[in-house]
Amino acid sequence: MQMPHIDYYLTTLSPYTYLAKDRLEQIAIKHNATITYKPCDIFGLFARTGGLPPKERHPNRQAYRLQDLERRARLVDMPFNLQPAHWPTNQAPSCYAIIAAQQAGGGDVGALVRSFLQAVWAGEEDIAEDSVVQRCLKDAGFDPDLALSGLLAGAEQFAQNLEDAVNAGVFGAPFYVTDDGAKFWGQDRLADLDAHLGTRA
């Protein structure tokens, strides 16, 4: 039987991606599934699929989002700053680093993604800074020099990931697409992803 596969569309700026913790990786282990991490330009994705950045949404939506984020953070017992010092920031350097690390291998890509998200939403760090990117790479078991050496390949794949996202029906983050075409949007749908993979056993 073919191993199930998950394309994981994400951005290192998303609070909901942060609040997903390592649940996707746990689900993948449970079902013997593989993951391809596909960081993409979330603002470009919004523009291509009819969405709006949070600060451009109606005040009602903005107010609800803040309440919901507080609730979700309490439910998963995670440190969380609703107004981080460096948000939004340039997502590209951290996304390039994830792409380069995934291609290079040797470390834990999931841990790298979580490290960047932690830096934004709990660490008050700017993930656009080289020193932060290098530290996150090192902490996840990767060569910190990938922050520089992986720039070109990362930039090319970053652009391709946006095209892949649009073609796959993705419109937000986190977004999970299985190899049989099932789509799940949001960290609050991870239980649904788990159940879906369970039907394939």
C-alpha positions in Angstrom: 0.0 0.0 0.0 1.3 3.5 -0.9 2.2 5.7 2.0 -0.2 8.7 2.3 1.4 12.1 1.6 0.5 15.6 2.8 1.4 18.9 1.2 1.6 21.4 4.0 1.0 25.0 2.8 2.1 27.4 5.5 3.5 30.8 6.2 5.9 31.7 9.0 3.7 34.8 9.8 0.5 32.9 10.6 -0.7 32.7 14.2 -2.9 29.8 13.4 0.0 27.9 11.9 1.9 28.6 15.2 -1.0 27.3 17.3 -1.0 24.0 15.3 2.1 23.1 17.4 3.5 19.7 16.2 0.1 18.0 15.7 0.6 17.5 12.0 3.8 15.7 12.5 2.2 13.5 15.2 -0.6 12.7 12.8 1.9 11.8 10.0 3.7 9.4 12.4 0.5 7.8 13.4 -0.5 7.1 9.8 3.0 6.6 8.4 2.5 9.6 6.1 5.1 11.8 4.5 5.0 15.6 4.5 6.2 18.2 2.0 6.5 21.6 3.7 5.5 24.3 1.2 5.9 27.8 2.6 4.4 30.4 0.3 3.7 34.1 0.1 0.5 34.4 2.1 -0.3 37.9 0.9 0.2 36.9 -2.7 -2.1 33.9 -2.0 -4.8 36.2 -0.5 -4.6 38.5 -3.6 -4.9 35.5 -5.9 -7.8 33.8 -4.1 -10.0 36.7 -2.9 -8.7 37.1 0.6 -7.6 40.1 2.5 -4.7 40.6 4.9 -5.9 40.9 8.5 -5.4 44.6 8.8 -7.5 45.2 5.7 -10.5 43.2 7.0 -13.7 44.7 8.4 -13.3 45.7 12.1 -15.8 43.0 13.1 -13.6 40.3 11.5 -10.5 41.8 13.1 -12.1 41.9 16.6 -13.3 38.3 16.3 -9.9 37.1 15.1 -8.3 38.5 18.2 -10.8 36.9 20.5 -10.5 33.6 18.7 -6.7 33.6 18.8 -6.8 34.2 22.6 -9.1 31.2 23.0 -7.1 28.9 20.8 -3.9 29.8 22.6 -5.4 29.0 26.0 -6.8 25.7 24.7 -3.4 24.5 23.5 -1.6 26.1 26.5 0.9 28.1 24.4 2.6 31.4 25.1 1.1 33.9 22.7 1.4 37.6 22.1 -1.6 39.1 20.2 0.5 42.1 19.1 4.0 40.9 18.5 6.8 43.5 18.0 7.8 42.2 14.6 4.6 41.4 12.7 4.1 41.5 9.9 7.7 41.3 8.7 9.4 40.0 5.6 8.4 36.3 5.5 10.8 35.5 2.6 14.1 34.8 4.5 12.5 32.3 6.8 10.5 30.6 4.1 13.6 30.4 1.9 15.4 28.8 4.8 12.7 26.2 5.3 12.8 25.3 1.6 16.6 25.1 1.6 16.6 23.0 4.8 14.1 20.6 3.3 16.2 20.1 0.2 19.4 19.7 2.2 18.1 17.3 4.8 19.8 16.3 8.0 17.6 18.1 10.4 14.0 18.5 11.6 12.0 20.6 9.2 8.9 20.6 11.4 11.0 21.9 14.3 12.4 24.6 12.1 8.9 25.8 11.1 7.9 25.8 14.7 11.1 27.7 15.7 10.3 30.6 13.3 6.7 30.7 14.5 7.7 30.7 18.1 10.1 33.5 17.4 7.3 35.7 16.0 4.4 34.9 18.3 6.2 34.3 21.6 9.8 35.4 21.3 9.4 39.0 20.0 12.1 38.4 17.4 12.2 39.5 13.8 12.5 36.5 11.5 13.6 38.7 8.7 17.0 39.1 10.4 19.8 36.8 9.3 20.9 36.1 12.9 17.4 34.8 13.8 17.2 32.7 10.7 20.6 31.2 11.3 19.9 30.4 14.9 16.6 28.7 14.0 18.4 26.6 11.4 21.1 25.6 13.9 18.5 24.8 16.6 16.6 22.5 14.2 19.8 20.6 13.3 20.6 22.3 10.0 23.7 24.2 8.7 23.0 27.9 9.6 24.8 28.9 6.4 21.8 27.7 4.5 20.4 31.1 5.3 22.7 32.4 2.6 23.6 29.5 0.4 19.9 28.5 -0.1 18.7 31.9 -1.2 18.4 31.3 -4.9 16.9 27.9 -4.8 14.6 29.0 -2.0 13.4 32.0 -3.9 12.6 30.0 -7.0 10.7 27.3 -5.0 8.9 30.0 -2.9 7.4 31.4 -6.1 6.5 27.9 -7.4 4.8 27.1 -4.0 2.4 29.9 -4.5 1.5 28.6 -8.0 1.1 25.1 -6.5 -1.1 26.5 -3.8 -3.5 28.2 -6.1 -3.6 25.2 -8.4 -4.3 22.9 -5.4 -7.3 25.0 -4.2 -5.5 26.5 -1.3 -6.5 30.0 0.0 -5.1 30.3 3.5 -2.7 28.9 6.1 -2.2 26.4 7.5 -3.6 24.3 4.8 -3.2 20.6 4.3 -3.7 18.7 1.0 -3.5 14.9 0.9 -2.3 12.9 -2.1 -5.9 11.8 -2.8 -7.1 15.4 -3.1 -8.7 16.0 0.4 -8.3 19.5 1.6 -8.2 20.8 5.2 -7.9 24.5 6.1 -6.8 25.6 9.6 -5.3 24.0 12.7 -8.7 23.3 14.0 -9.2 20.8 11.2 -6.3 18.6 12.0 -8.7 16.1 13.7 -10.5 15.9 10.4 -7.2 15.2 8.6 -6.4 12.5 11.2 -9.8 10.9 10.7 -9.5 11.0 6.9 -6.1 9.3 6.9 -7.6 6.7 9.2 -10.1 5.7 6.6 -7.2 4.8 4.2 -5.6 2.3 6.5 
